[in-house]
Structure formats: C-alpha cells, structure tokens
Amino acid sequence: MSRFNETETALIERLRALKAAPDMSIPLFDIGVPMNAAGFSQEEIMPALHALEQEKIITFIPGKRALPVPSSSVEVVHQRV
C-alpha cells in the first residue's frame, strides 16, 4: 500500500472515530493533530484530504473545517477500508 493510500485510510478511520455526519462540521485541527501523532505529516494529510473532497466525501468550509457531504459521504466513510 502506498503512503498516500495509508494516509487516506487513516483519514477515513479518523472520520469514523469522530462519528462524521453531514450535519456536523469537523475542525481540521481535530483531524490533523491525531494524524500527526500517528506519524503522518501535514504534507501527507492535505493531499489526502483534497482527494476526499474530490471524491465528494467531504467539503472544506470557512473556519478551517471540513463538512461531510450528505448521503454519499457517510455511506462511503463507513463502507470504505
């Protein structure tokens, strides 16, 4: 598994741990700090977050927050990995 795939998988697991839902925005801090502690750098995390945005799993919103996209995001986060 590539490092990018490892990072994306860890991000999805983090979203699961946060019980990501379309009505709940998530501070990027709450994603990044535990990911850094797990050994992932910001340079690895951000491209994976952007990939999740491209896949319409999350969207970035003002205030350095991410918002799961309704319907498909919750299903994908829970089915993927």
PDB file as gemmi writes it, atoms N, CA and C in Angstrom:
CRYST1    1.000    1.000    1.000  90.00  90.00  90.00 P 1                      
ATOM      1  N   MET A   1       0.853  -1.171   0.000  1.00  0.00           N  
ATOM      2  CA  MET A   1       0.000   0.000   0.000  1.00  0.00           C  
ATOM      3  C   MET A   1       0.901   1.237   0.000  1.00  0.00           C  
ATOM      4  N   SER A   2       0.564   2.204  -0.844  1.00  0.00           N  
ATOM      5  CA  SER A   2       1.357   3.433  -0.908  1.00  0.00           C  
ATOM      6  C   SER A   2       1.109   4.293   0.333  1.00  0.00           C  
ATOM      7  N   ARG A   3       2.023   5.192   0.572  1.00  0.00           N  
ATOM      8  CA  ARG A   3       1.882   6.089   1.733  1.00  0.00           C  
ATOM      9  C   ARG A   3       0.621   6.944   1.587  1.00  0.00           C  
ATOM     10  N   PHE A   4       0.310   7.360   0.349  1.00  0.00           N  
ATOM     11  CA  PHE A   4      -0.911   8.130   0.119  1.00  0.00           C  
ATOM     12  C   PHE A   4      -2.132   7.311   0.523  1.00  0.00           C  
ATOM     13  N   ASN A   5      -2.181   6.060   0.108  1.00  0.00           N  
ATOM     14  CA  ASN A   5      -3.313   5.197   0.466  1.00  0.00           C  
ATOM     15  C   ASN A   5      -3.383   4.964   1.971  1.00  0.00           C  
ATOM     16  N   GLU A   6      -2.229   4.811   2.609  1.00  0.00           N  
ATOM     17  CA  GLU A   6      -2.204   4.669   4.070  1.00  0.00           C  
ATOM     18  C   GLU A   6      -2.782   5.915   4.737  1.00  0.00           C  
ATOM     19  N   THR A   7      -2.400   7.081   4.218  1.00  0.00           N  
ATOM     20  CA  THR A   7      -2.880   8.342   4.784  1.00  0.00           C  
ATOM     21  C   THR A   7      -4.379   8.482   4.585  1.00  0.00           C  
ATOM     22  N   GLU A   8      -4.858   8.184   3.387  1.00  0.00           N  
ATOM     23  CA  GLU A   8      -6.286   8.282   3.106  1.00  0.00           C  
ATOM     24  C   GLU A   8      -7.078   7.308   3.981  1.00  0.00           C  
ATOM     25  N   THR A   9      -6.569   6.107   4.147  1.00  0.00           N  
ATOM     26  CA  THR A   9      -7.221   5.114   5.007  1.00  0.00           C  
ATOM     27  C   THR A   9      -7.273   5.600   6.450  1.00  0.00           C  
ATOM     28  N   ALA A  10      -6.178   6.164   6.928  1.00  0.00           N  
ATOM     29  CA  ALA A  10      -6.140   6.695   8.296  1.00  0.00           C  
ATOM     30  C   ALA A  10      -7.110   7.861   8.456  1.00  0.00           C  
ATOM     31  N   LEU A  11      -7.241   8.696   7.425  1.00  0.00           N  
ATOM     32  CA  LEU A  11      -8.199   9.806   7.483  1.00  0.00           C  
ATOM     33  C   LEU A  11      -9.628   9.289   7.583  1.00  0.00           C  
ATOM     34  N   ILE A  12      -9.945   8.291   6.802  1.00  0.00           N  
ATOM     35  CA  ILE A  12     -11.294   7.725   6.851  1.00  0.00           C  
ATOM     36  C   ILE A  12     -11.560   7.107   8.219  1.00  0.00           C  
ATOM     37  N   GLU A  13     -10.573   6.433   8.771  1.00  0.00           N  
ATOM     38  CA  GLU A  13     -10.728   5.877  10.115  1.00  0.00           C  
ATOM     39  C   GLU A  13     -10.914   6.991  11.139  1.00  0.00           C  
ATOM     40  N   ARG A  14     -10.210   8.101  10.943  1.00  0.00           N  
ATOM     41  CA  ARG A  14     -10.352   9.246  11.861  1.00  0.00           C  
ATOM     42  C   ARG A  14     -11.756   9.824  11.756  1.00  0.00           C  
ATOM     43  N   LEU A  15     -12.284   9.950  10.543  1.00  0.00           N  
ATOM     44  CA  LEU A  15     -13.651  10.444  10.369  1.00  0.00           C  
ATOM     45  C   LEU A  15     -14.649   9.510  11.050  1.00  0.00           C  
ATOM     46  N   ARG A  16     -14.403   8.224  10.947  1.00  0.00           N  
ATOM     47  CA  ARG A  16     -15.268   7.261  11.657  1.00  0.00           C  
ATOM     48  C   ARG A  16     -15.199   7.473  13.162  1.00  0.00           C  
ATOM     49  N   ALA A  17     -13.978   7.651  13.673  1.00  0.00           N  
ATOM     50  CA  ALA A  17     -13.795   7.847  15.116  1.00  0.00           C  
ATOM     51  C   ALA A  17     -14.512   9.104  15.591  1.00  0.00           C  
ATOM     52  N   LEU A  18     -14.559  10.117  14.726  1.00  0.00           N  
ATOM     53  CA  LEU A  18     -15.251  11.367  15.071  1.00  0.00           C  
ATOM     54  C   LEU A  18     -16.754  11.267  14.830  1.00  0.00           C  
ATOM     55  N   LYS A  19     -17.198  10.106  14.349  1.00  0.00           N  
ATOM     56  CA  LYS A  19     -18.612   9.881  14.025  1.00  0.00           C  
ATOM     57  C   LYS A  19     -19.112  10.952  13.053  1.00  0.00           C  
ATOM     58  N   ALA A  20     -18.341  11.124  11.969  1.00  0.00           N  
ATOM     59  CA  ALA A  20     -18.644  12.136  10.957  1.00  0.00           C  
ATOM     60  C   ALA A  20     -20.063  11.977  10.433  1.00  0.00           C  
ATOM     61  N   ALA A  21     -20.768  13.101  10.369  1.00  0.00           N  
ATOM     62  CA  ALA A  21     -22.131  13.132   9.856  1.00  0.00           C  
ATOM     63  C   ALA A  21     -22.315  14.439   9.088  1.00  0.00           C  
ATOM     64  N   PRO A  22     -23.191  14.453   8.087  1.00  0.00           N  
ATOM     65  CA  PRO A  22     -23.367  15.643   7.263  1.00  0.00           C  
ATOM     66  C   PRO A  22     -23.784  16.896   8.022  1.00  0.00           C  
ATOM     67  N   ASP A  23     -24.372  16.749   9.185  1.00  0.00           N  
ATOM     68  CA  ASP A  23     -24.803  17.923   9.946  1.00  0.00           C  
ATOM     69  C   ASP A  23     -23.758  18.370  10.971  1.00  0.00           C  
ATOM     70  N   MET A  24     -22.554  17.812  10.901  1.00  0.00           N  
ATOM     71  CA  MET A  24     -21.525  18.124  11.895  1.00  0.00           C  
ATOM     72  C   MET A  24     -20.225  18.514  11.199  1.00  0.00           C  
ATOM     73  N   SER A  25     -19.840  19.787  11.320  1.00  0.00           N  
ATOM     74  CA  SER A  25     -18.556  20.189  10.749  1.00  0.00           C  
ATOM     75  C   SER A  25     -17.441  19.773  11.705  1.00  0.00           C  
ATOM     76  N   ILE A  26     -16.291  19.491  11.135  1.00  0.00           N  
ATOM     77  CA  ILE A  26     -15.166  18.979  11.914  1.00  0.00           C  
ATOM     78  C   ILE A  26     -13.988  19.927  11.764  1.00  0.00           C  
ATOM     79  N   PRO A  27     -13.454  20.446  12.871  1.00  0.00           N  
ATOM     80  CA  PRO A  27     -12.257  21.285  12.769  1.00  0.00           C  
ATOM     81  C   PRO A  27     -11.096  20.462  12.205  1.00  0.00           C  
ATOM     82  N   LEU A  28     -10.377  21.033  11.254  1.00  0.00           N  
ATOM     83  CA  LEU A  28      -9.229  20.321  10.690  1.00  0.00           C  
ATOM     84  C   LEU A  28      -8.209  19.997  11.771  1.00  0.00           C  
ATOM     85  N   PHE A  29      -8.174  20.796  12.826  1.00  0.00           N  
ATOM     86  CA  PHE A  29      -7.298  20.544  13.975  1.00  0.00           C  
ATOM     87  C   PHE A  29      -7.607  19.174  14.585  1.00  0.00           C  
ATOM     88  N   ASP A  30      -8.907  18.835  14.677  1.00  0.00           N  
ATOM     89  CA  ASP A  30      -9.316  17.554  15.263  1.00  0.00           C  
ATOM     90  C   ASP A  30      -8.953  16.362  14.378  1.00  0.00           C  
ATOM     91  N   ILE A  31      -8.666  16.646  13.128  1.00  0.00           N  
ATOM     92  CA  ILE A  31      -8.206  15.601  12.221  1.00  0.00           C  
ATOM     93  C   ILE A  31      -6.684  15.558  12.221  1.00  0.00           C  
ATOM     94  N   GLY A  32      -6.066  16.732  12.088  1.00  0.00           N  
ATOM     95  CA  GLY A  32      -4.619  16.824  11.912  1.00  0.00           C  
ATOM     96  C   GLY A  32      -3.783  16.418  13.105  1.00  0.00           C  
ATOM     97  N   VAL A  33      -4.168  16.845  14.297  1.00  0.00           N  
ATOM     98  CA  VAL A  33      -3.347  16.556  15.484  1.00  0.00           C  
ATOM     99  C   VAL A  33      -3.211  15.053  15.728  1.00  0.00           C  
ATOM    100  N   PRO A  34      -4.309  14.298  15.749  1.00  0.00           N  
ATOM    101  CA  PRO A  34      -4.159  12.849  15.939  1.00  0.00           C  
ATOM    102  C   PRO A  34      -3.419  12.177  14.779  1.00  0.00           C  
ATOM    103  N   MET A  35      -3.611  12.708  13.578  1.00  0.00           N  
ATOM    104  CA  MET A  35      -2.900  12.147  12.425  1.00  0.00           C  
ATOM    105  C   MET A  35      -1.399  12.395  12.554  1.00  0.00           C  
ATOM    106  N   ASN A  36      -1.021  13.604  13.007  1.00  0.00           N  
ATOM    107  CA  ASN A  36       0.399  13.892  13.251  1.00  0.00           C  
ATOM    108  C   ASN A  36       0.948  12.957  14.320  1.00  0.00           C  
ATOM    109  N   ALA A  37       0.181  12.756  15.372  1.00  0.00           N  
ATOM    110  CA  ALA A  37       0.617  11.873  16.458  1.00  0.00           C  
ATOM    111  C   ALA A  37       0.797  10.434  15.961  1.00  0.00           C  
ATOM    112  N   ALA A  38       0.034  10.071  14.932  1.00  0.00           N  
ATOM    113  CA  ALA A  38       0.132   8.724  14.363  1.00  0.00           C  
ATOM    114  C   ALA A  38       1.268   8.613  13.340  1.00  0.00           C  
ATOM    115  N   GLY A  39       1.988   9.722  13.131  1.00  0.00           N  
ATOM    116  CA  GLY A  39       3.153   9.673  12.251  1.00  0.00           C  
ATOM    117  C   GLY A  39       2.956  10.222  10.854  1.00  0.00           C  
ATOM    118  N   PHE A  40       1.825  10.866  10.599  1.00  0.00           N  
ATOM    119  CA  PHE A  40       1.568  11.452   9.288  1.00  0.00           C  
ATOM    120  C   PHE A  40       1.886  12.943   9.330  1.00  0.00           C  
ATOM    121  N   SER A  41       2.538  13.436   8.290  1.00  0.00           N  
ATOM    122  CA  SER A  41       2.886  14.857   8.225  1.00  0.00           C  
ATOM    123  C   SER A  41       1.755  15.641   7.561  1.00  0.00           C  
ATOM    124  N   GLN A  42       1.788  16.957   7.747  1.00  0.00           N  
ATOM    125  CA  GLN A  42       0.795  17.820   7.107  1.00  0.00           C  
ATOM    126  C   GLN A  42       0.893  17.686   5.587  1.00  0.00           C  
ATOM    127  N   GLU A  43       2.109  17.494   5.081  1.00  0.00           N  
ATOM    128  CA  GLU A  43       2.318  17.337   3.641  1.00  0.00           C  
ATOM    129  C   GLU A  43       1.697  16.044   3.110  1.00  0.00           C  
ATOM    130  N   GLU A  44       1.479  15.072   3.963  1.00  0.00           N  
ATOM    131  CA  GLU A  44       0.801  13.833   3.572  1.00  0.00           C  
ATOM    132  C   GLU A  44      -0.709  13.944   3.777  1.00  0.00           C  
ATOM    133  N   ILE A  45      -1.113  14.640   4.827  1.00  0.00           N  
ATOM    134  CA  ILE A  45      -2.531  14.735   5.182  1.00  0.00           C  
ATOM    135  C   ILE A  45      -3.316  15.581   4.184  1.00  0.00           C  
ATOM    136  N   MET A  46      -2.790  16.748   3.824  1.00  0.00           N  
ATOM    137  CA  MET A  46      -3.555  17.666   2.976  1.00  0.00           C  
ATOM    138  C   MET A  46      -3.892  17.083   1.598  1.00  0.00           C  
ATOM    139  N   PRO A  47      -2.963  16.452   0.887  1.00  0.00           N  
ATOM    140  CA  PRO A  47      -3.361  15.857  -0.402  1.00  0.00           C  
ATOM    141  C   PRO A  47      -4.442  14.780  -0.244  1.00  0.00           C  
ATOM    142  N   ALA A  48      -4.378  14.024   0.828  1.00  0.00           N  
ATOM    143  CA  ALA A  48      -5.400  13.001   1.065  1.00  0.00           C  
ATOM    144  C   ALA A  48      -6.750  13.650   1.378  1.00  0.00           C  
ATOM    145  N   LEU A  49      -6.736  14.745   2.143  1.00  0.00           N  
ATOM    146  CA  LEU A  49      -7.986  15.473   2.403  1.00  0.00           C  
ATOM    147  C   LEU A  49      -8.561  16.032   1.105  1.00  0.00           C  
ATOM    148  N   HIS A  50      -7.698  16.579   0.259  1.00  0.00           N  
ATOM    149  CA  HIS A  50      -8.165  17.111  -1.025  1.00  0.00           C  
ATOM    150  C   HIS A  50      -8.731  15.996  -1.904  1.00  0.00           C  
ATOM    151  N   ALA A  51      -8.153  14.812  -1.826  1.00  0.00           N  
ATOM    152  CA  ALA A  51      -8.684  13.670  -2.577  1.00  0.00           C  
ATOM    153  C   ALA A  51     -10.082  13.305  -2.076  1.00  0.00           C  
ATOM    154  N   LEU A  52     -10.279  13.341  -0.759  1.00  0.00           N  
ATOM    155  CA  LEU A  52     -11.610  13.059  -0.203  1.00  0.00           C  
ATOM    156  C   LEU A  52     -12.604  14.123  -0.650  1.00  0.00           C  
ATOM    157  N   GLU A  53     -12.131  15.365  -0.793  1.00  0.00           N  
ATOM    158  CA  GLU A  53     -13.008  16.427  -1.295  1.00  0.00           C  
ATOM    159  C   GLU A  53     -13.347  16.164  -2.768  1.00  0.00           C  
ATOM    160  N   GLN A  54     -12.366  15.769  -3.560  1.00  0.00           N  
ATOM    161  CA  GLN A  54     -12.602  15.458  -4.974  1.00  0.00           C  
ATOM    162  C   GLN A  54     -13.596  14.304  -5.129  1.00  0.00           C  
ATOM    163  N   GLU A  55     -13.544  13.360  -4.204  1.00  0.00           N  
ATOM    164  CA  GLU A  55     -14.449  12.206  -4.229  1.00  0.00           C  
ATOM    165  C   GLU A  55     -15.812  12.540  -3.623  1.00  0.00           C  
ATOM    166  N   LYS A  56     -15.986  13.802  -3.243  1.00  0.00           N  
ATOM    167  CA  LYS A  56     -17.241  14.299  -2.659  1.00  0.00           C  
ATOM    168  C   LYS A  56     -17.617  13.575  -1.369  1.00  0.00           C  
ATOM    169  N   ILE A  57     -16.592  13.279  -0.571  1.00  0.00           N  
ATOM    170  CA  ILE A  57     -16.806  12.683   0.743  1.00  0.00           C  
ATOM    171  C   ILE A  57     -16.867  13.788   1.789  1.00  0.00           C  
ATOM    172  N   ILE A  58     -16.005  14.807   1.611  1.00  0.00           N  
ATOM    173  CA  ILE A  58     -16.029  15.977   2.486  1.00  0.00           C  
ATOM    174  C   ILE A  58     -15.984  17.221   1.618  1.00  0.00           C  
ATOM    175  N   THR A  59     -16.289  18.357   2.226  1.00  0.00           N  
ATOM    176  CA  THR A  59     -16.080  19.653   1.597  1.00  0.00           C  
ATOM    177  C   THR A  59     -15.444  20.552   2.645  1.00  0.00           C  
ATOM    178  N   PHE A  60     -14.588  21.442   2.206  1.00  0.00           N  
ATOM    179  CA  PHE A  60     -13.978  22.393   3.132  1.00  0.00           C  
ATOM    180  C   PHE A  60     -14.906  23.581   3.289  1.00  0.00           C  
ATOM    181  N   ILE A  61     -15.034  24.069   4.516  1.00  0.00           N  
ATOM    182  CA  ILE A  61     -15.869  25.234   4.789  1.00  0.00           C  
ATOM    183  C   ILE A  61     -15.042  26.247   5.573  1.00  0.00           C  
ATOM    184  N   PRO A  62     -15.497  27.501   5.634  1.00  0.00           N  
ATOM    185  CA  PRO A  62     -14.737  28.528   6.357  1.00  0.00           C  
ATOM    186  C   PRO A  62     -14.471  28.131   7.805  1.00  0.00           C  
ATOM    187  N   GLY A  63     -13.387  28.667   8.334  1.00  0.00           N  
ATOM    188  CA  GLY A  63     -13.028  28.398   9.716  1.00  0.00           C  
ATOM    189  C   GLY A  63     -12.143  27.180   9.869  1.00  0.00           C  
ATOM    190  N   LYS A  64     -11.472  26.795   8.786  1.00  0.00           N  
ATOM    191  CA  LYS A  64     -10.588  25.623   8.804  1.00  0.00           C  
ATOM    192  C   LYS A  64     -11.329  24.386   9.291  1.00  0.00           C  
ATOM    193  N   ARG A  65     -12.458  24.123   8.623  1.00  0.00           N  
ATOM    194  CA  ARG A  65     -13.307  22.998   8.991  1.00  0.00           C  
ATOM    195  C   ARG A  65     -13.638  22.174   7.754  1.00  0.00           C  
ATOM    196  N   ALA A  66     -13.991  20.927   7.990  1.00  0.00           N  
ATOM    197  CA  ALA A  66     -14.457  20.034   6.927  1.00  0.00           C  
ATOM    198  C   ALA A  66     -15.876  19.607   7.271  1.00  0.00           C  
ATOM    199  N   LEU A  67     -16.665  19.440   6.238  1.00  0.00           N  
ATOM    200  CA  LEU A  67     -18.047  19.019   6.425  1.00  0.00           C  
ATOM    201  C   LEU A  67     -18.296  17.790   5.553  1.00  0.00           C  
ATOM    202  N   PRO A  68     -18.704  16.679   6.154  1.00  0.00           N  
ATOM    203  CA  PRO A  68     -19.052  15.514   5.334  1.00  0.00           C  
ATOM    204  C   PRO A  68     -20.198  15.873   4.387  1.00  0.00           C  
ATOM    205  N   VAL A  69     -20.120  15.415   3.156  1.00  0.00           N  
ATOM    206  CA  VAL A  69     -21.154  15.684   2.167  1.00  0.00           C  
ATOM    207  C   VAL A  69     -22.339  14.763   2.456  1.00  0.00           C  
ATOM    208  N   PRO A  70     -23.564  15.304   2.400  1.00  0.00           N  
ATOM    209  CA  PRO A  70     -24.745  14.485   2.702  1.00  0.00           C  
ATOM    210  C   PRO A  70     -24.841  13.213   1.868  1.00  0.00           C  
ATOM    211  N   SER A  71     -25.453  12.241   2.408  1.00  0.00           N  
ATOM    212  CA  SER A  71     -25.767  10.910   1.867  1.00  0.00           C  
ATOM    213  C   SER A  71     -24.551  10.082   1.492  1.00  0.00           C  
ATOM    214  N   SER A  72     -23.878  10.392   0.417  1.00  0.00           N  
ATOM    215  CA  SER A  72     -22.798   9.514  -0.033  1.00  0.00           C  
ATOM    216  C   SER A  72     -21.641   9.466   0.945  1.00  0.00           C  
ATOM    217  N   SER A  73     -21.353  10.580   1.621  1.00  0.00           N  
ATOM    218  CA  SER A  73     -20.169  10.620   2.480  1.00  0.00           C  
ATOM    219  C   SER A  73     -20.260   9.641   3.634  1.00  0.00           C  
ATOM    220  N   VAL A  74     -21.362   9.627   4.320  1.00  0.00           N  
ATOM    221  CA  VAL A  74     -21.484   8.761   5.486  1.00  0.00           C  
ATOM    222  C   VAL A  74     -21.394   7.307   5.049  1.00  0.00           C  
ATOM    223  N   GLU A  75     -22.058   6.972   3.952  1.00  0.00           N  
ATOM    224  CA  GLU A  75     -22.003   5.603   3.460  1.00  0.00           C  
ATOM    225  C   GLU A  75     -20.589   5.222   3.053  1.00  0.00           C  
ATOM    226  N   VAL A  76     -19.912   6.109   2.331  1.00  0.00           N  
ATOM    227  CA  VAL A  76     -18.557   5.808   1.868  1.00  0.00           C  
ATOM    228  C   VAL A  76     -17.606   5.697   3.039  1.00  0.00           C  
ATOM    229  N   VAL A  77     -17.689   6.622   3.987  1.00  0.00           N  
ATOM    230  CA  VAL A  77     -16.796   6.586   5.142  1.00  0.00           C  
ATOM    231  C   VAL A  77     -16.997   5.295   5.912  1.00  0.00           C  
ATOM    232  N   HIS A  78     -18.224   4.834   6.012  1.00  0.00           N  
ATOM    233  CA  HIS A  78     -18.484   3.628   6.787  1.00  0.00           C  
ATOM    234  C   HIS A  78     -18.228   2.350   5.994  1.00  0.00           C  
ATOM    235  N   GLN A  79     -18.282   2.407   4.662  1.00  0.00           N  
ATOM    236  CA  GLN A  79     -18.064   1.208   3.864  1.00  0.00           C  
ATOM    237  C   GLN A  79     -16.624   1.064   3.426  1.00  0.00           C  
ATOM    238  N   ARG A  80     -15.942   2.165   3.258  1.00  0.00           N  
ATOM    239  CA  ARG A  80     -14.596   2.139   2.706  1.00  0.00           C  
ATOM    240  C   ARG A  80     -13.613   1.631   3.742  1.00  0.00           C  
ATOM    241  N   VAL A  81     -12.595   0.978   3.316  1.00  0.00           N  
ATOM    242  CA  VAL A  81     -11.499   0.441   4.138  1.00  0.00           C  
ATOM    243  C   VAL A  81     -11.920  -0.802   4.880  1.00  0.00           C  
TER     244      VAL A  81                                                      
END                                                                             
